[in-house]
Amino acid sequence: MRLFRTVAIFIMCVLACSVFAAAKQNQFGVADKRNLELFVPTWVGGVLLPVGDYVVLHTMEGQDHIMVFKQINKSKAAEARVKCQLVPLAKAAPGDEQIFTVNPANERVLHTLVFKGDSAQHVF
């Protein structure tokens, strides 16, 4: 009886861990919520975001994929909303990656975001 209870508890733990892991990604192969740190002011979707820490939310508006960047730990938090295109990756991303372009004013413009473990990249 003791062995049965131990095995049952082990199985429940494995199931709970697998449900937790599956809940981190949505049907598109990307997490709904991530964190991002910007080290220099960066243009995101027509908004110049200041240096700081951000929570990045992936949401849907109809058929459109929308990324919402919300600054955290600030009394007057900056926010940007930008439409993105999900481009599938051959395998889950091994690490975070940010790709920028530079505009004529020599300012960074966010072009692509990849988060560790996601199976798609966000292209703006």
N, C-alpha and C positions, 0 to 999 in steps of 0.2 A: 504494500500500500504506500509506503514511504517513497519507493522508487517511482511509482505512478505519479505521485504528487510532484516530485522533483522534475520528471519529464514534462508534465503538464505546464509547470511554471516556466521551464526553459522554452517550450514551444510558444507560450504566450509572449515571452520576452522577444523572441525572434520575430513573431508576427507584429508586435508593437513597433519594433525597430524598422521593419520593412514598410509599415504603413507610414511612419514618420519620414522615412527617406523618400517615399513616393510622393508625399504631400509637399515636398520642397519644390518640385517642378510641376508645371501645368502641362496641358495637353500639347503645347507647342515645343516642349523640351527645354524651356527656360524657367527660371525661378520667378515668382511674382514679386519678390522683394529682395533687394540687394543693397549694399552700402558702397559708397564711392567717395574718394577724397580727391579734391582738386587742389593742386599746388600753385597754380597760377590762374588768373581770371580766364574763363573759357566761354565761348559762345555755344549755346545749346538751344536749338530751335528758335533763333531770333532773340534770345535773352542772354545777356552777358552775366554769367554766374560768377560771384566772387569766390576767392579762395575759401575752402572749408570742407566740412564733412556733409555728405548728402545721403538720404535714403532714396533709392531709385525704385519706383513701382512700375511694373508692367501691367497695363490694363487693356481692355478692349472697349472700343466705342463703335458698335456695329461691326463691320468687317475690318476696321482700322486697328492696328497695334499702336498703342500710345505709351510712351515712357514719360513718367512724371518724376522730376528731380526736385526734392524738397530739402532745403538746407536744415540741418539739425544743430542744436546747441547755440542758437542765436535768437535774440529777442525779436529782431525784424528779419525773418527768414526769407531768403530768395527762393523762387520757384520757377520752373520751366516745364512746359508740356510740349512734347515733340512726337510727331508721327514717325514710326520706324518700320523698317522692312526686316523680317526675320529671314536670314539666309542660313540654311542647314549646314552644319559642319560634318565632316566625315566621321568624327568620333567626338566624344565629350571633351570639352576644352580642358587642357591640363593646367591652365592658370588664367588669371585675369589679364586682359589686354585692352588698351585704349589707343585708338588711332585718330590723329588729328590732321587737319589741313591748316593752312595759314592764309588769312584773308589779306587784302591789299593794305590794311592798316597794321599788318604784322601781328595780328591777334590769333590765338588758337581757336579753332572751330572743331567741335567734336564730330567725327565722321562715323566711327564704328566702336561699339563696345562688345567685349566678350567677357563673360564671367566664368570662372572655374566651375567645371561640372556641367555646364549647359551644353546642349547639343545643337544650338543655333546662335548666330551672332546678330546683334542689333545694328542695322545700317541706317544712318539718318540722311 
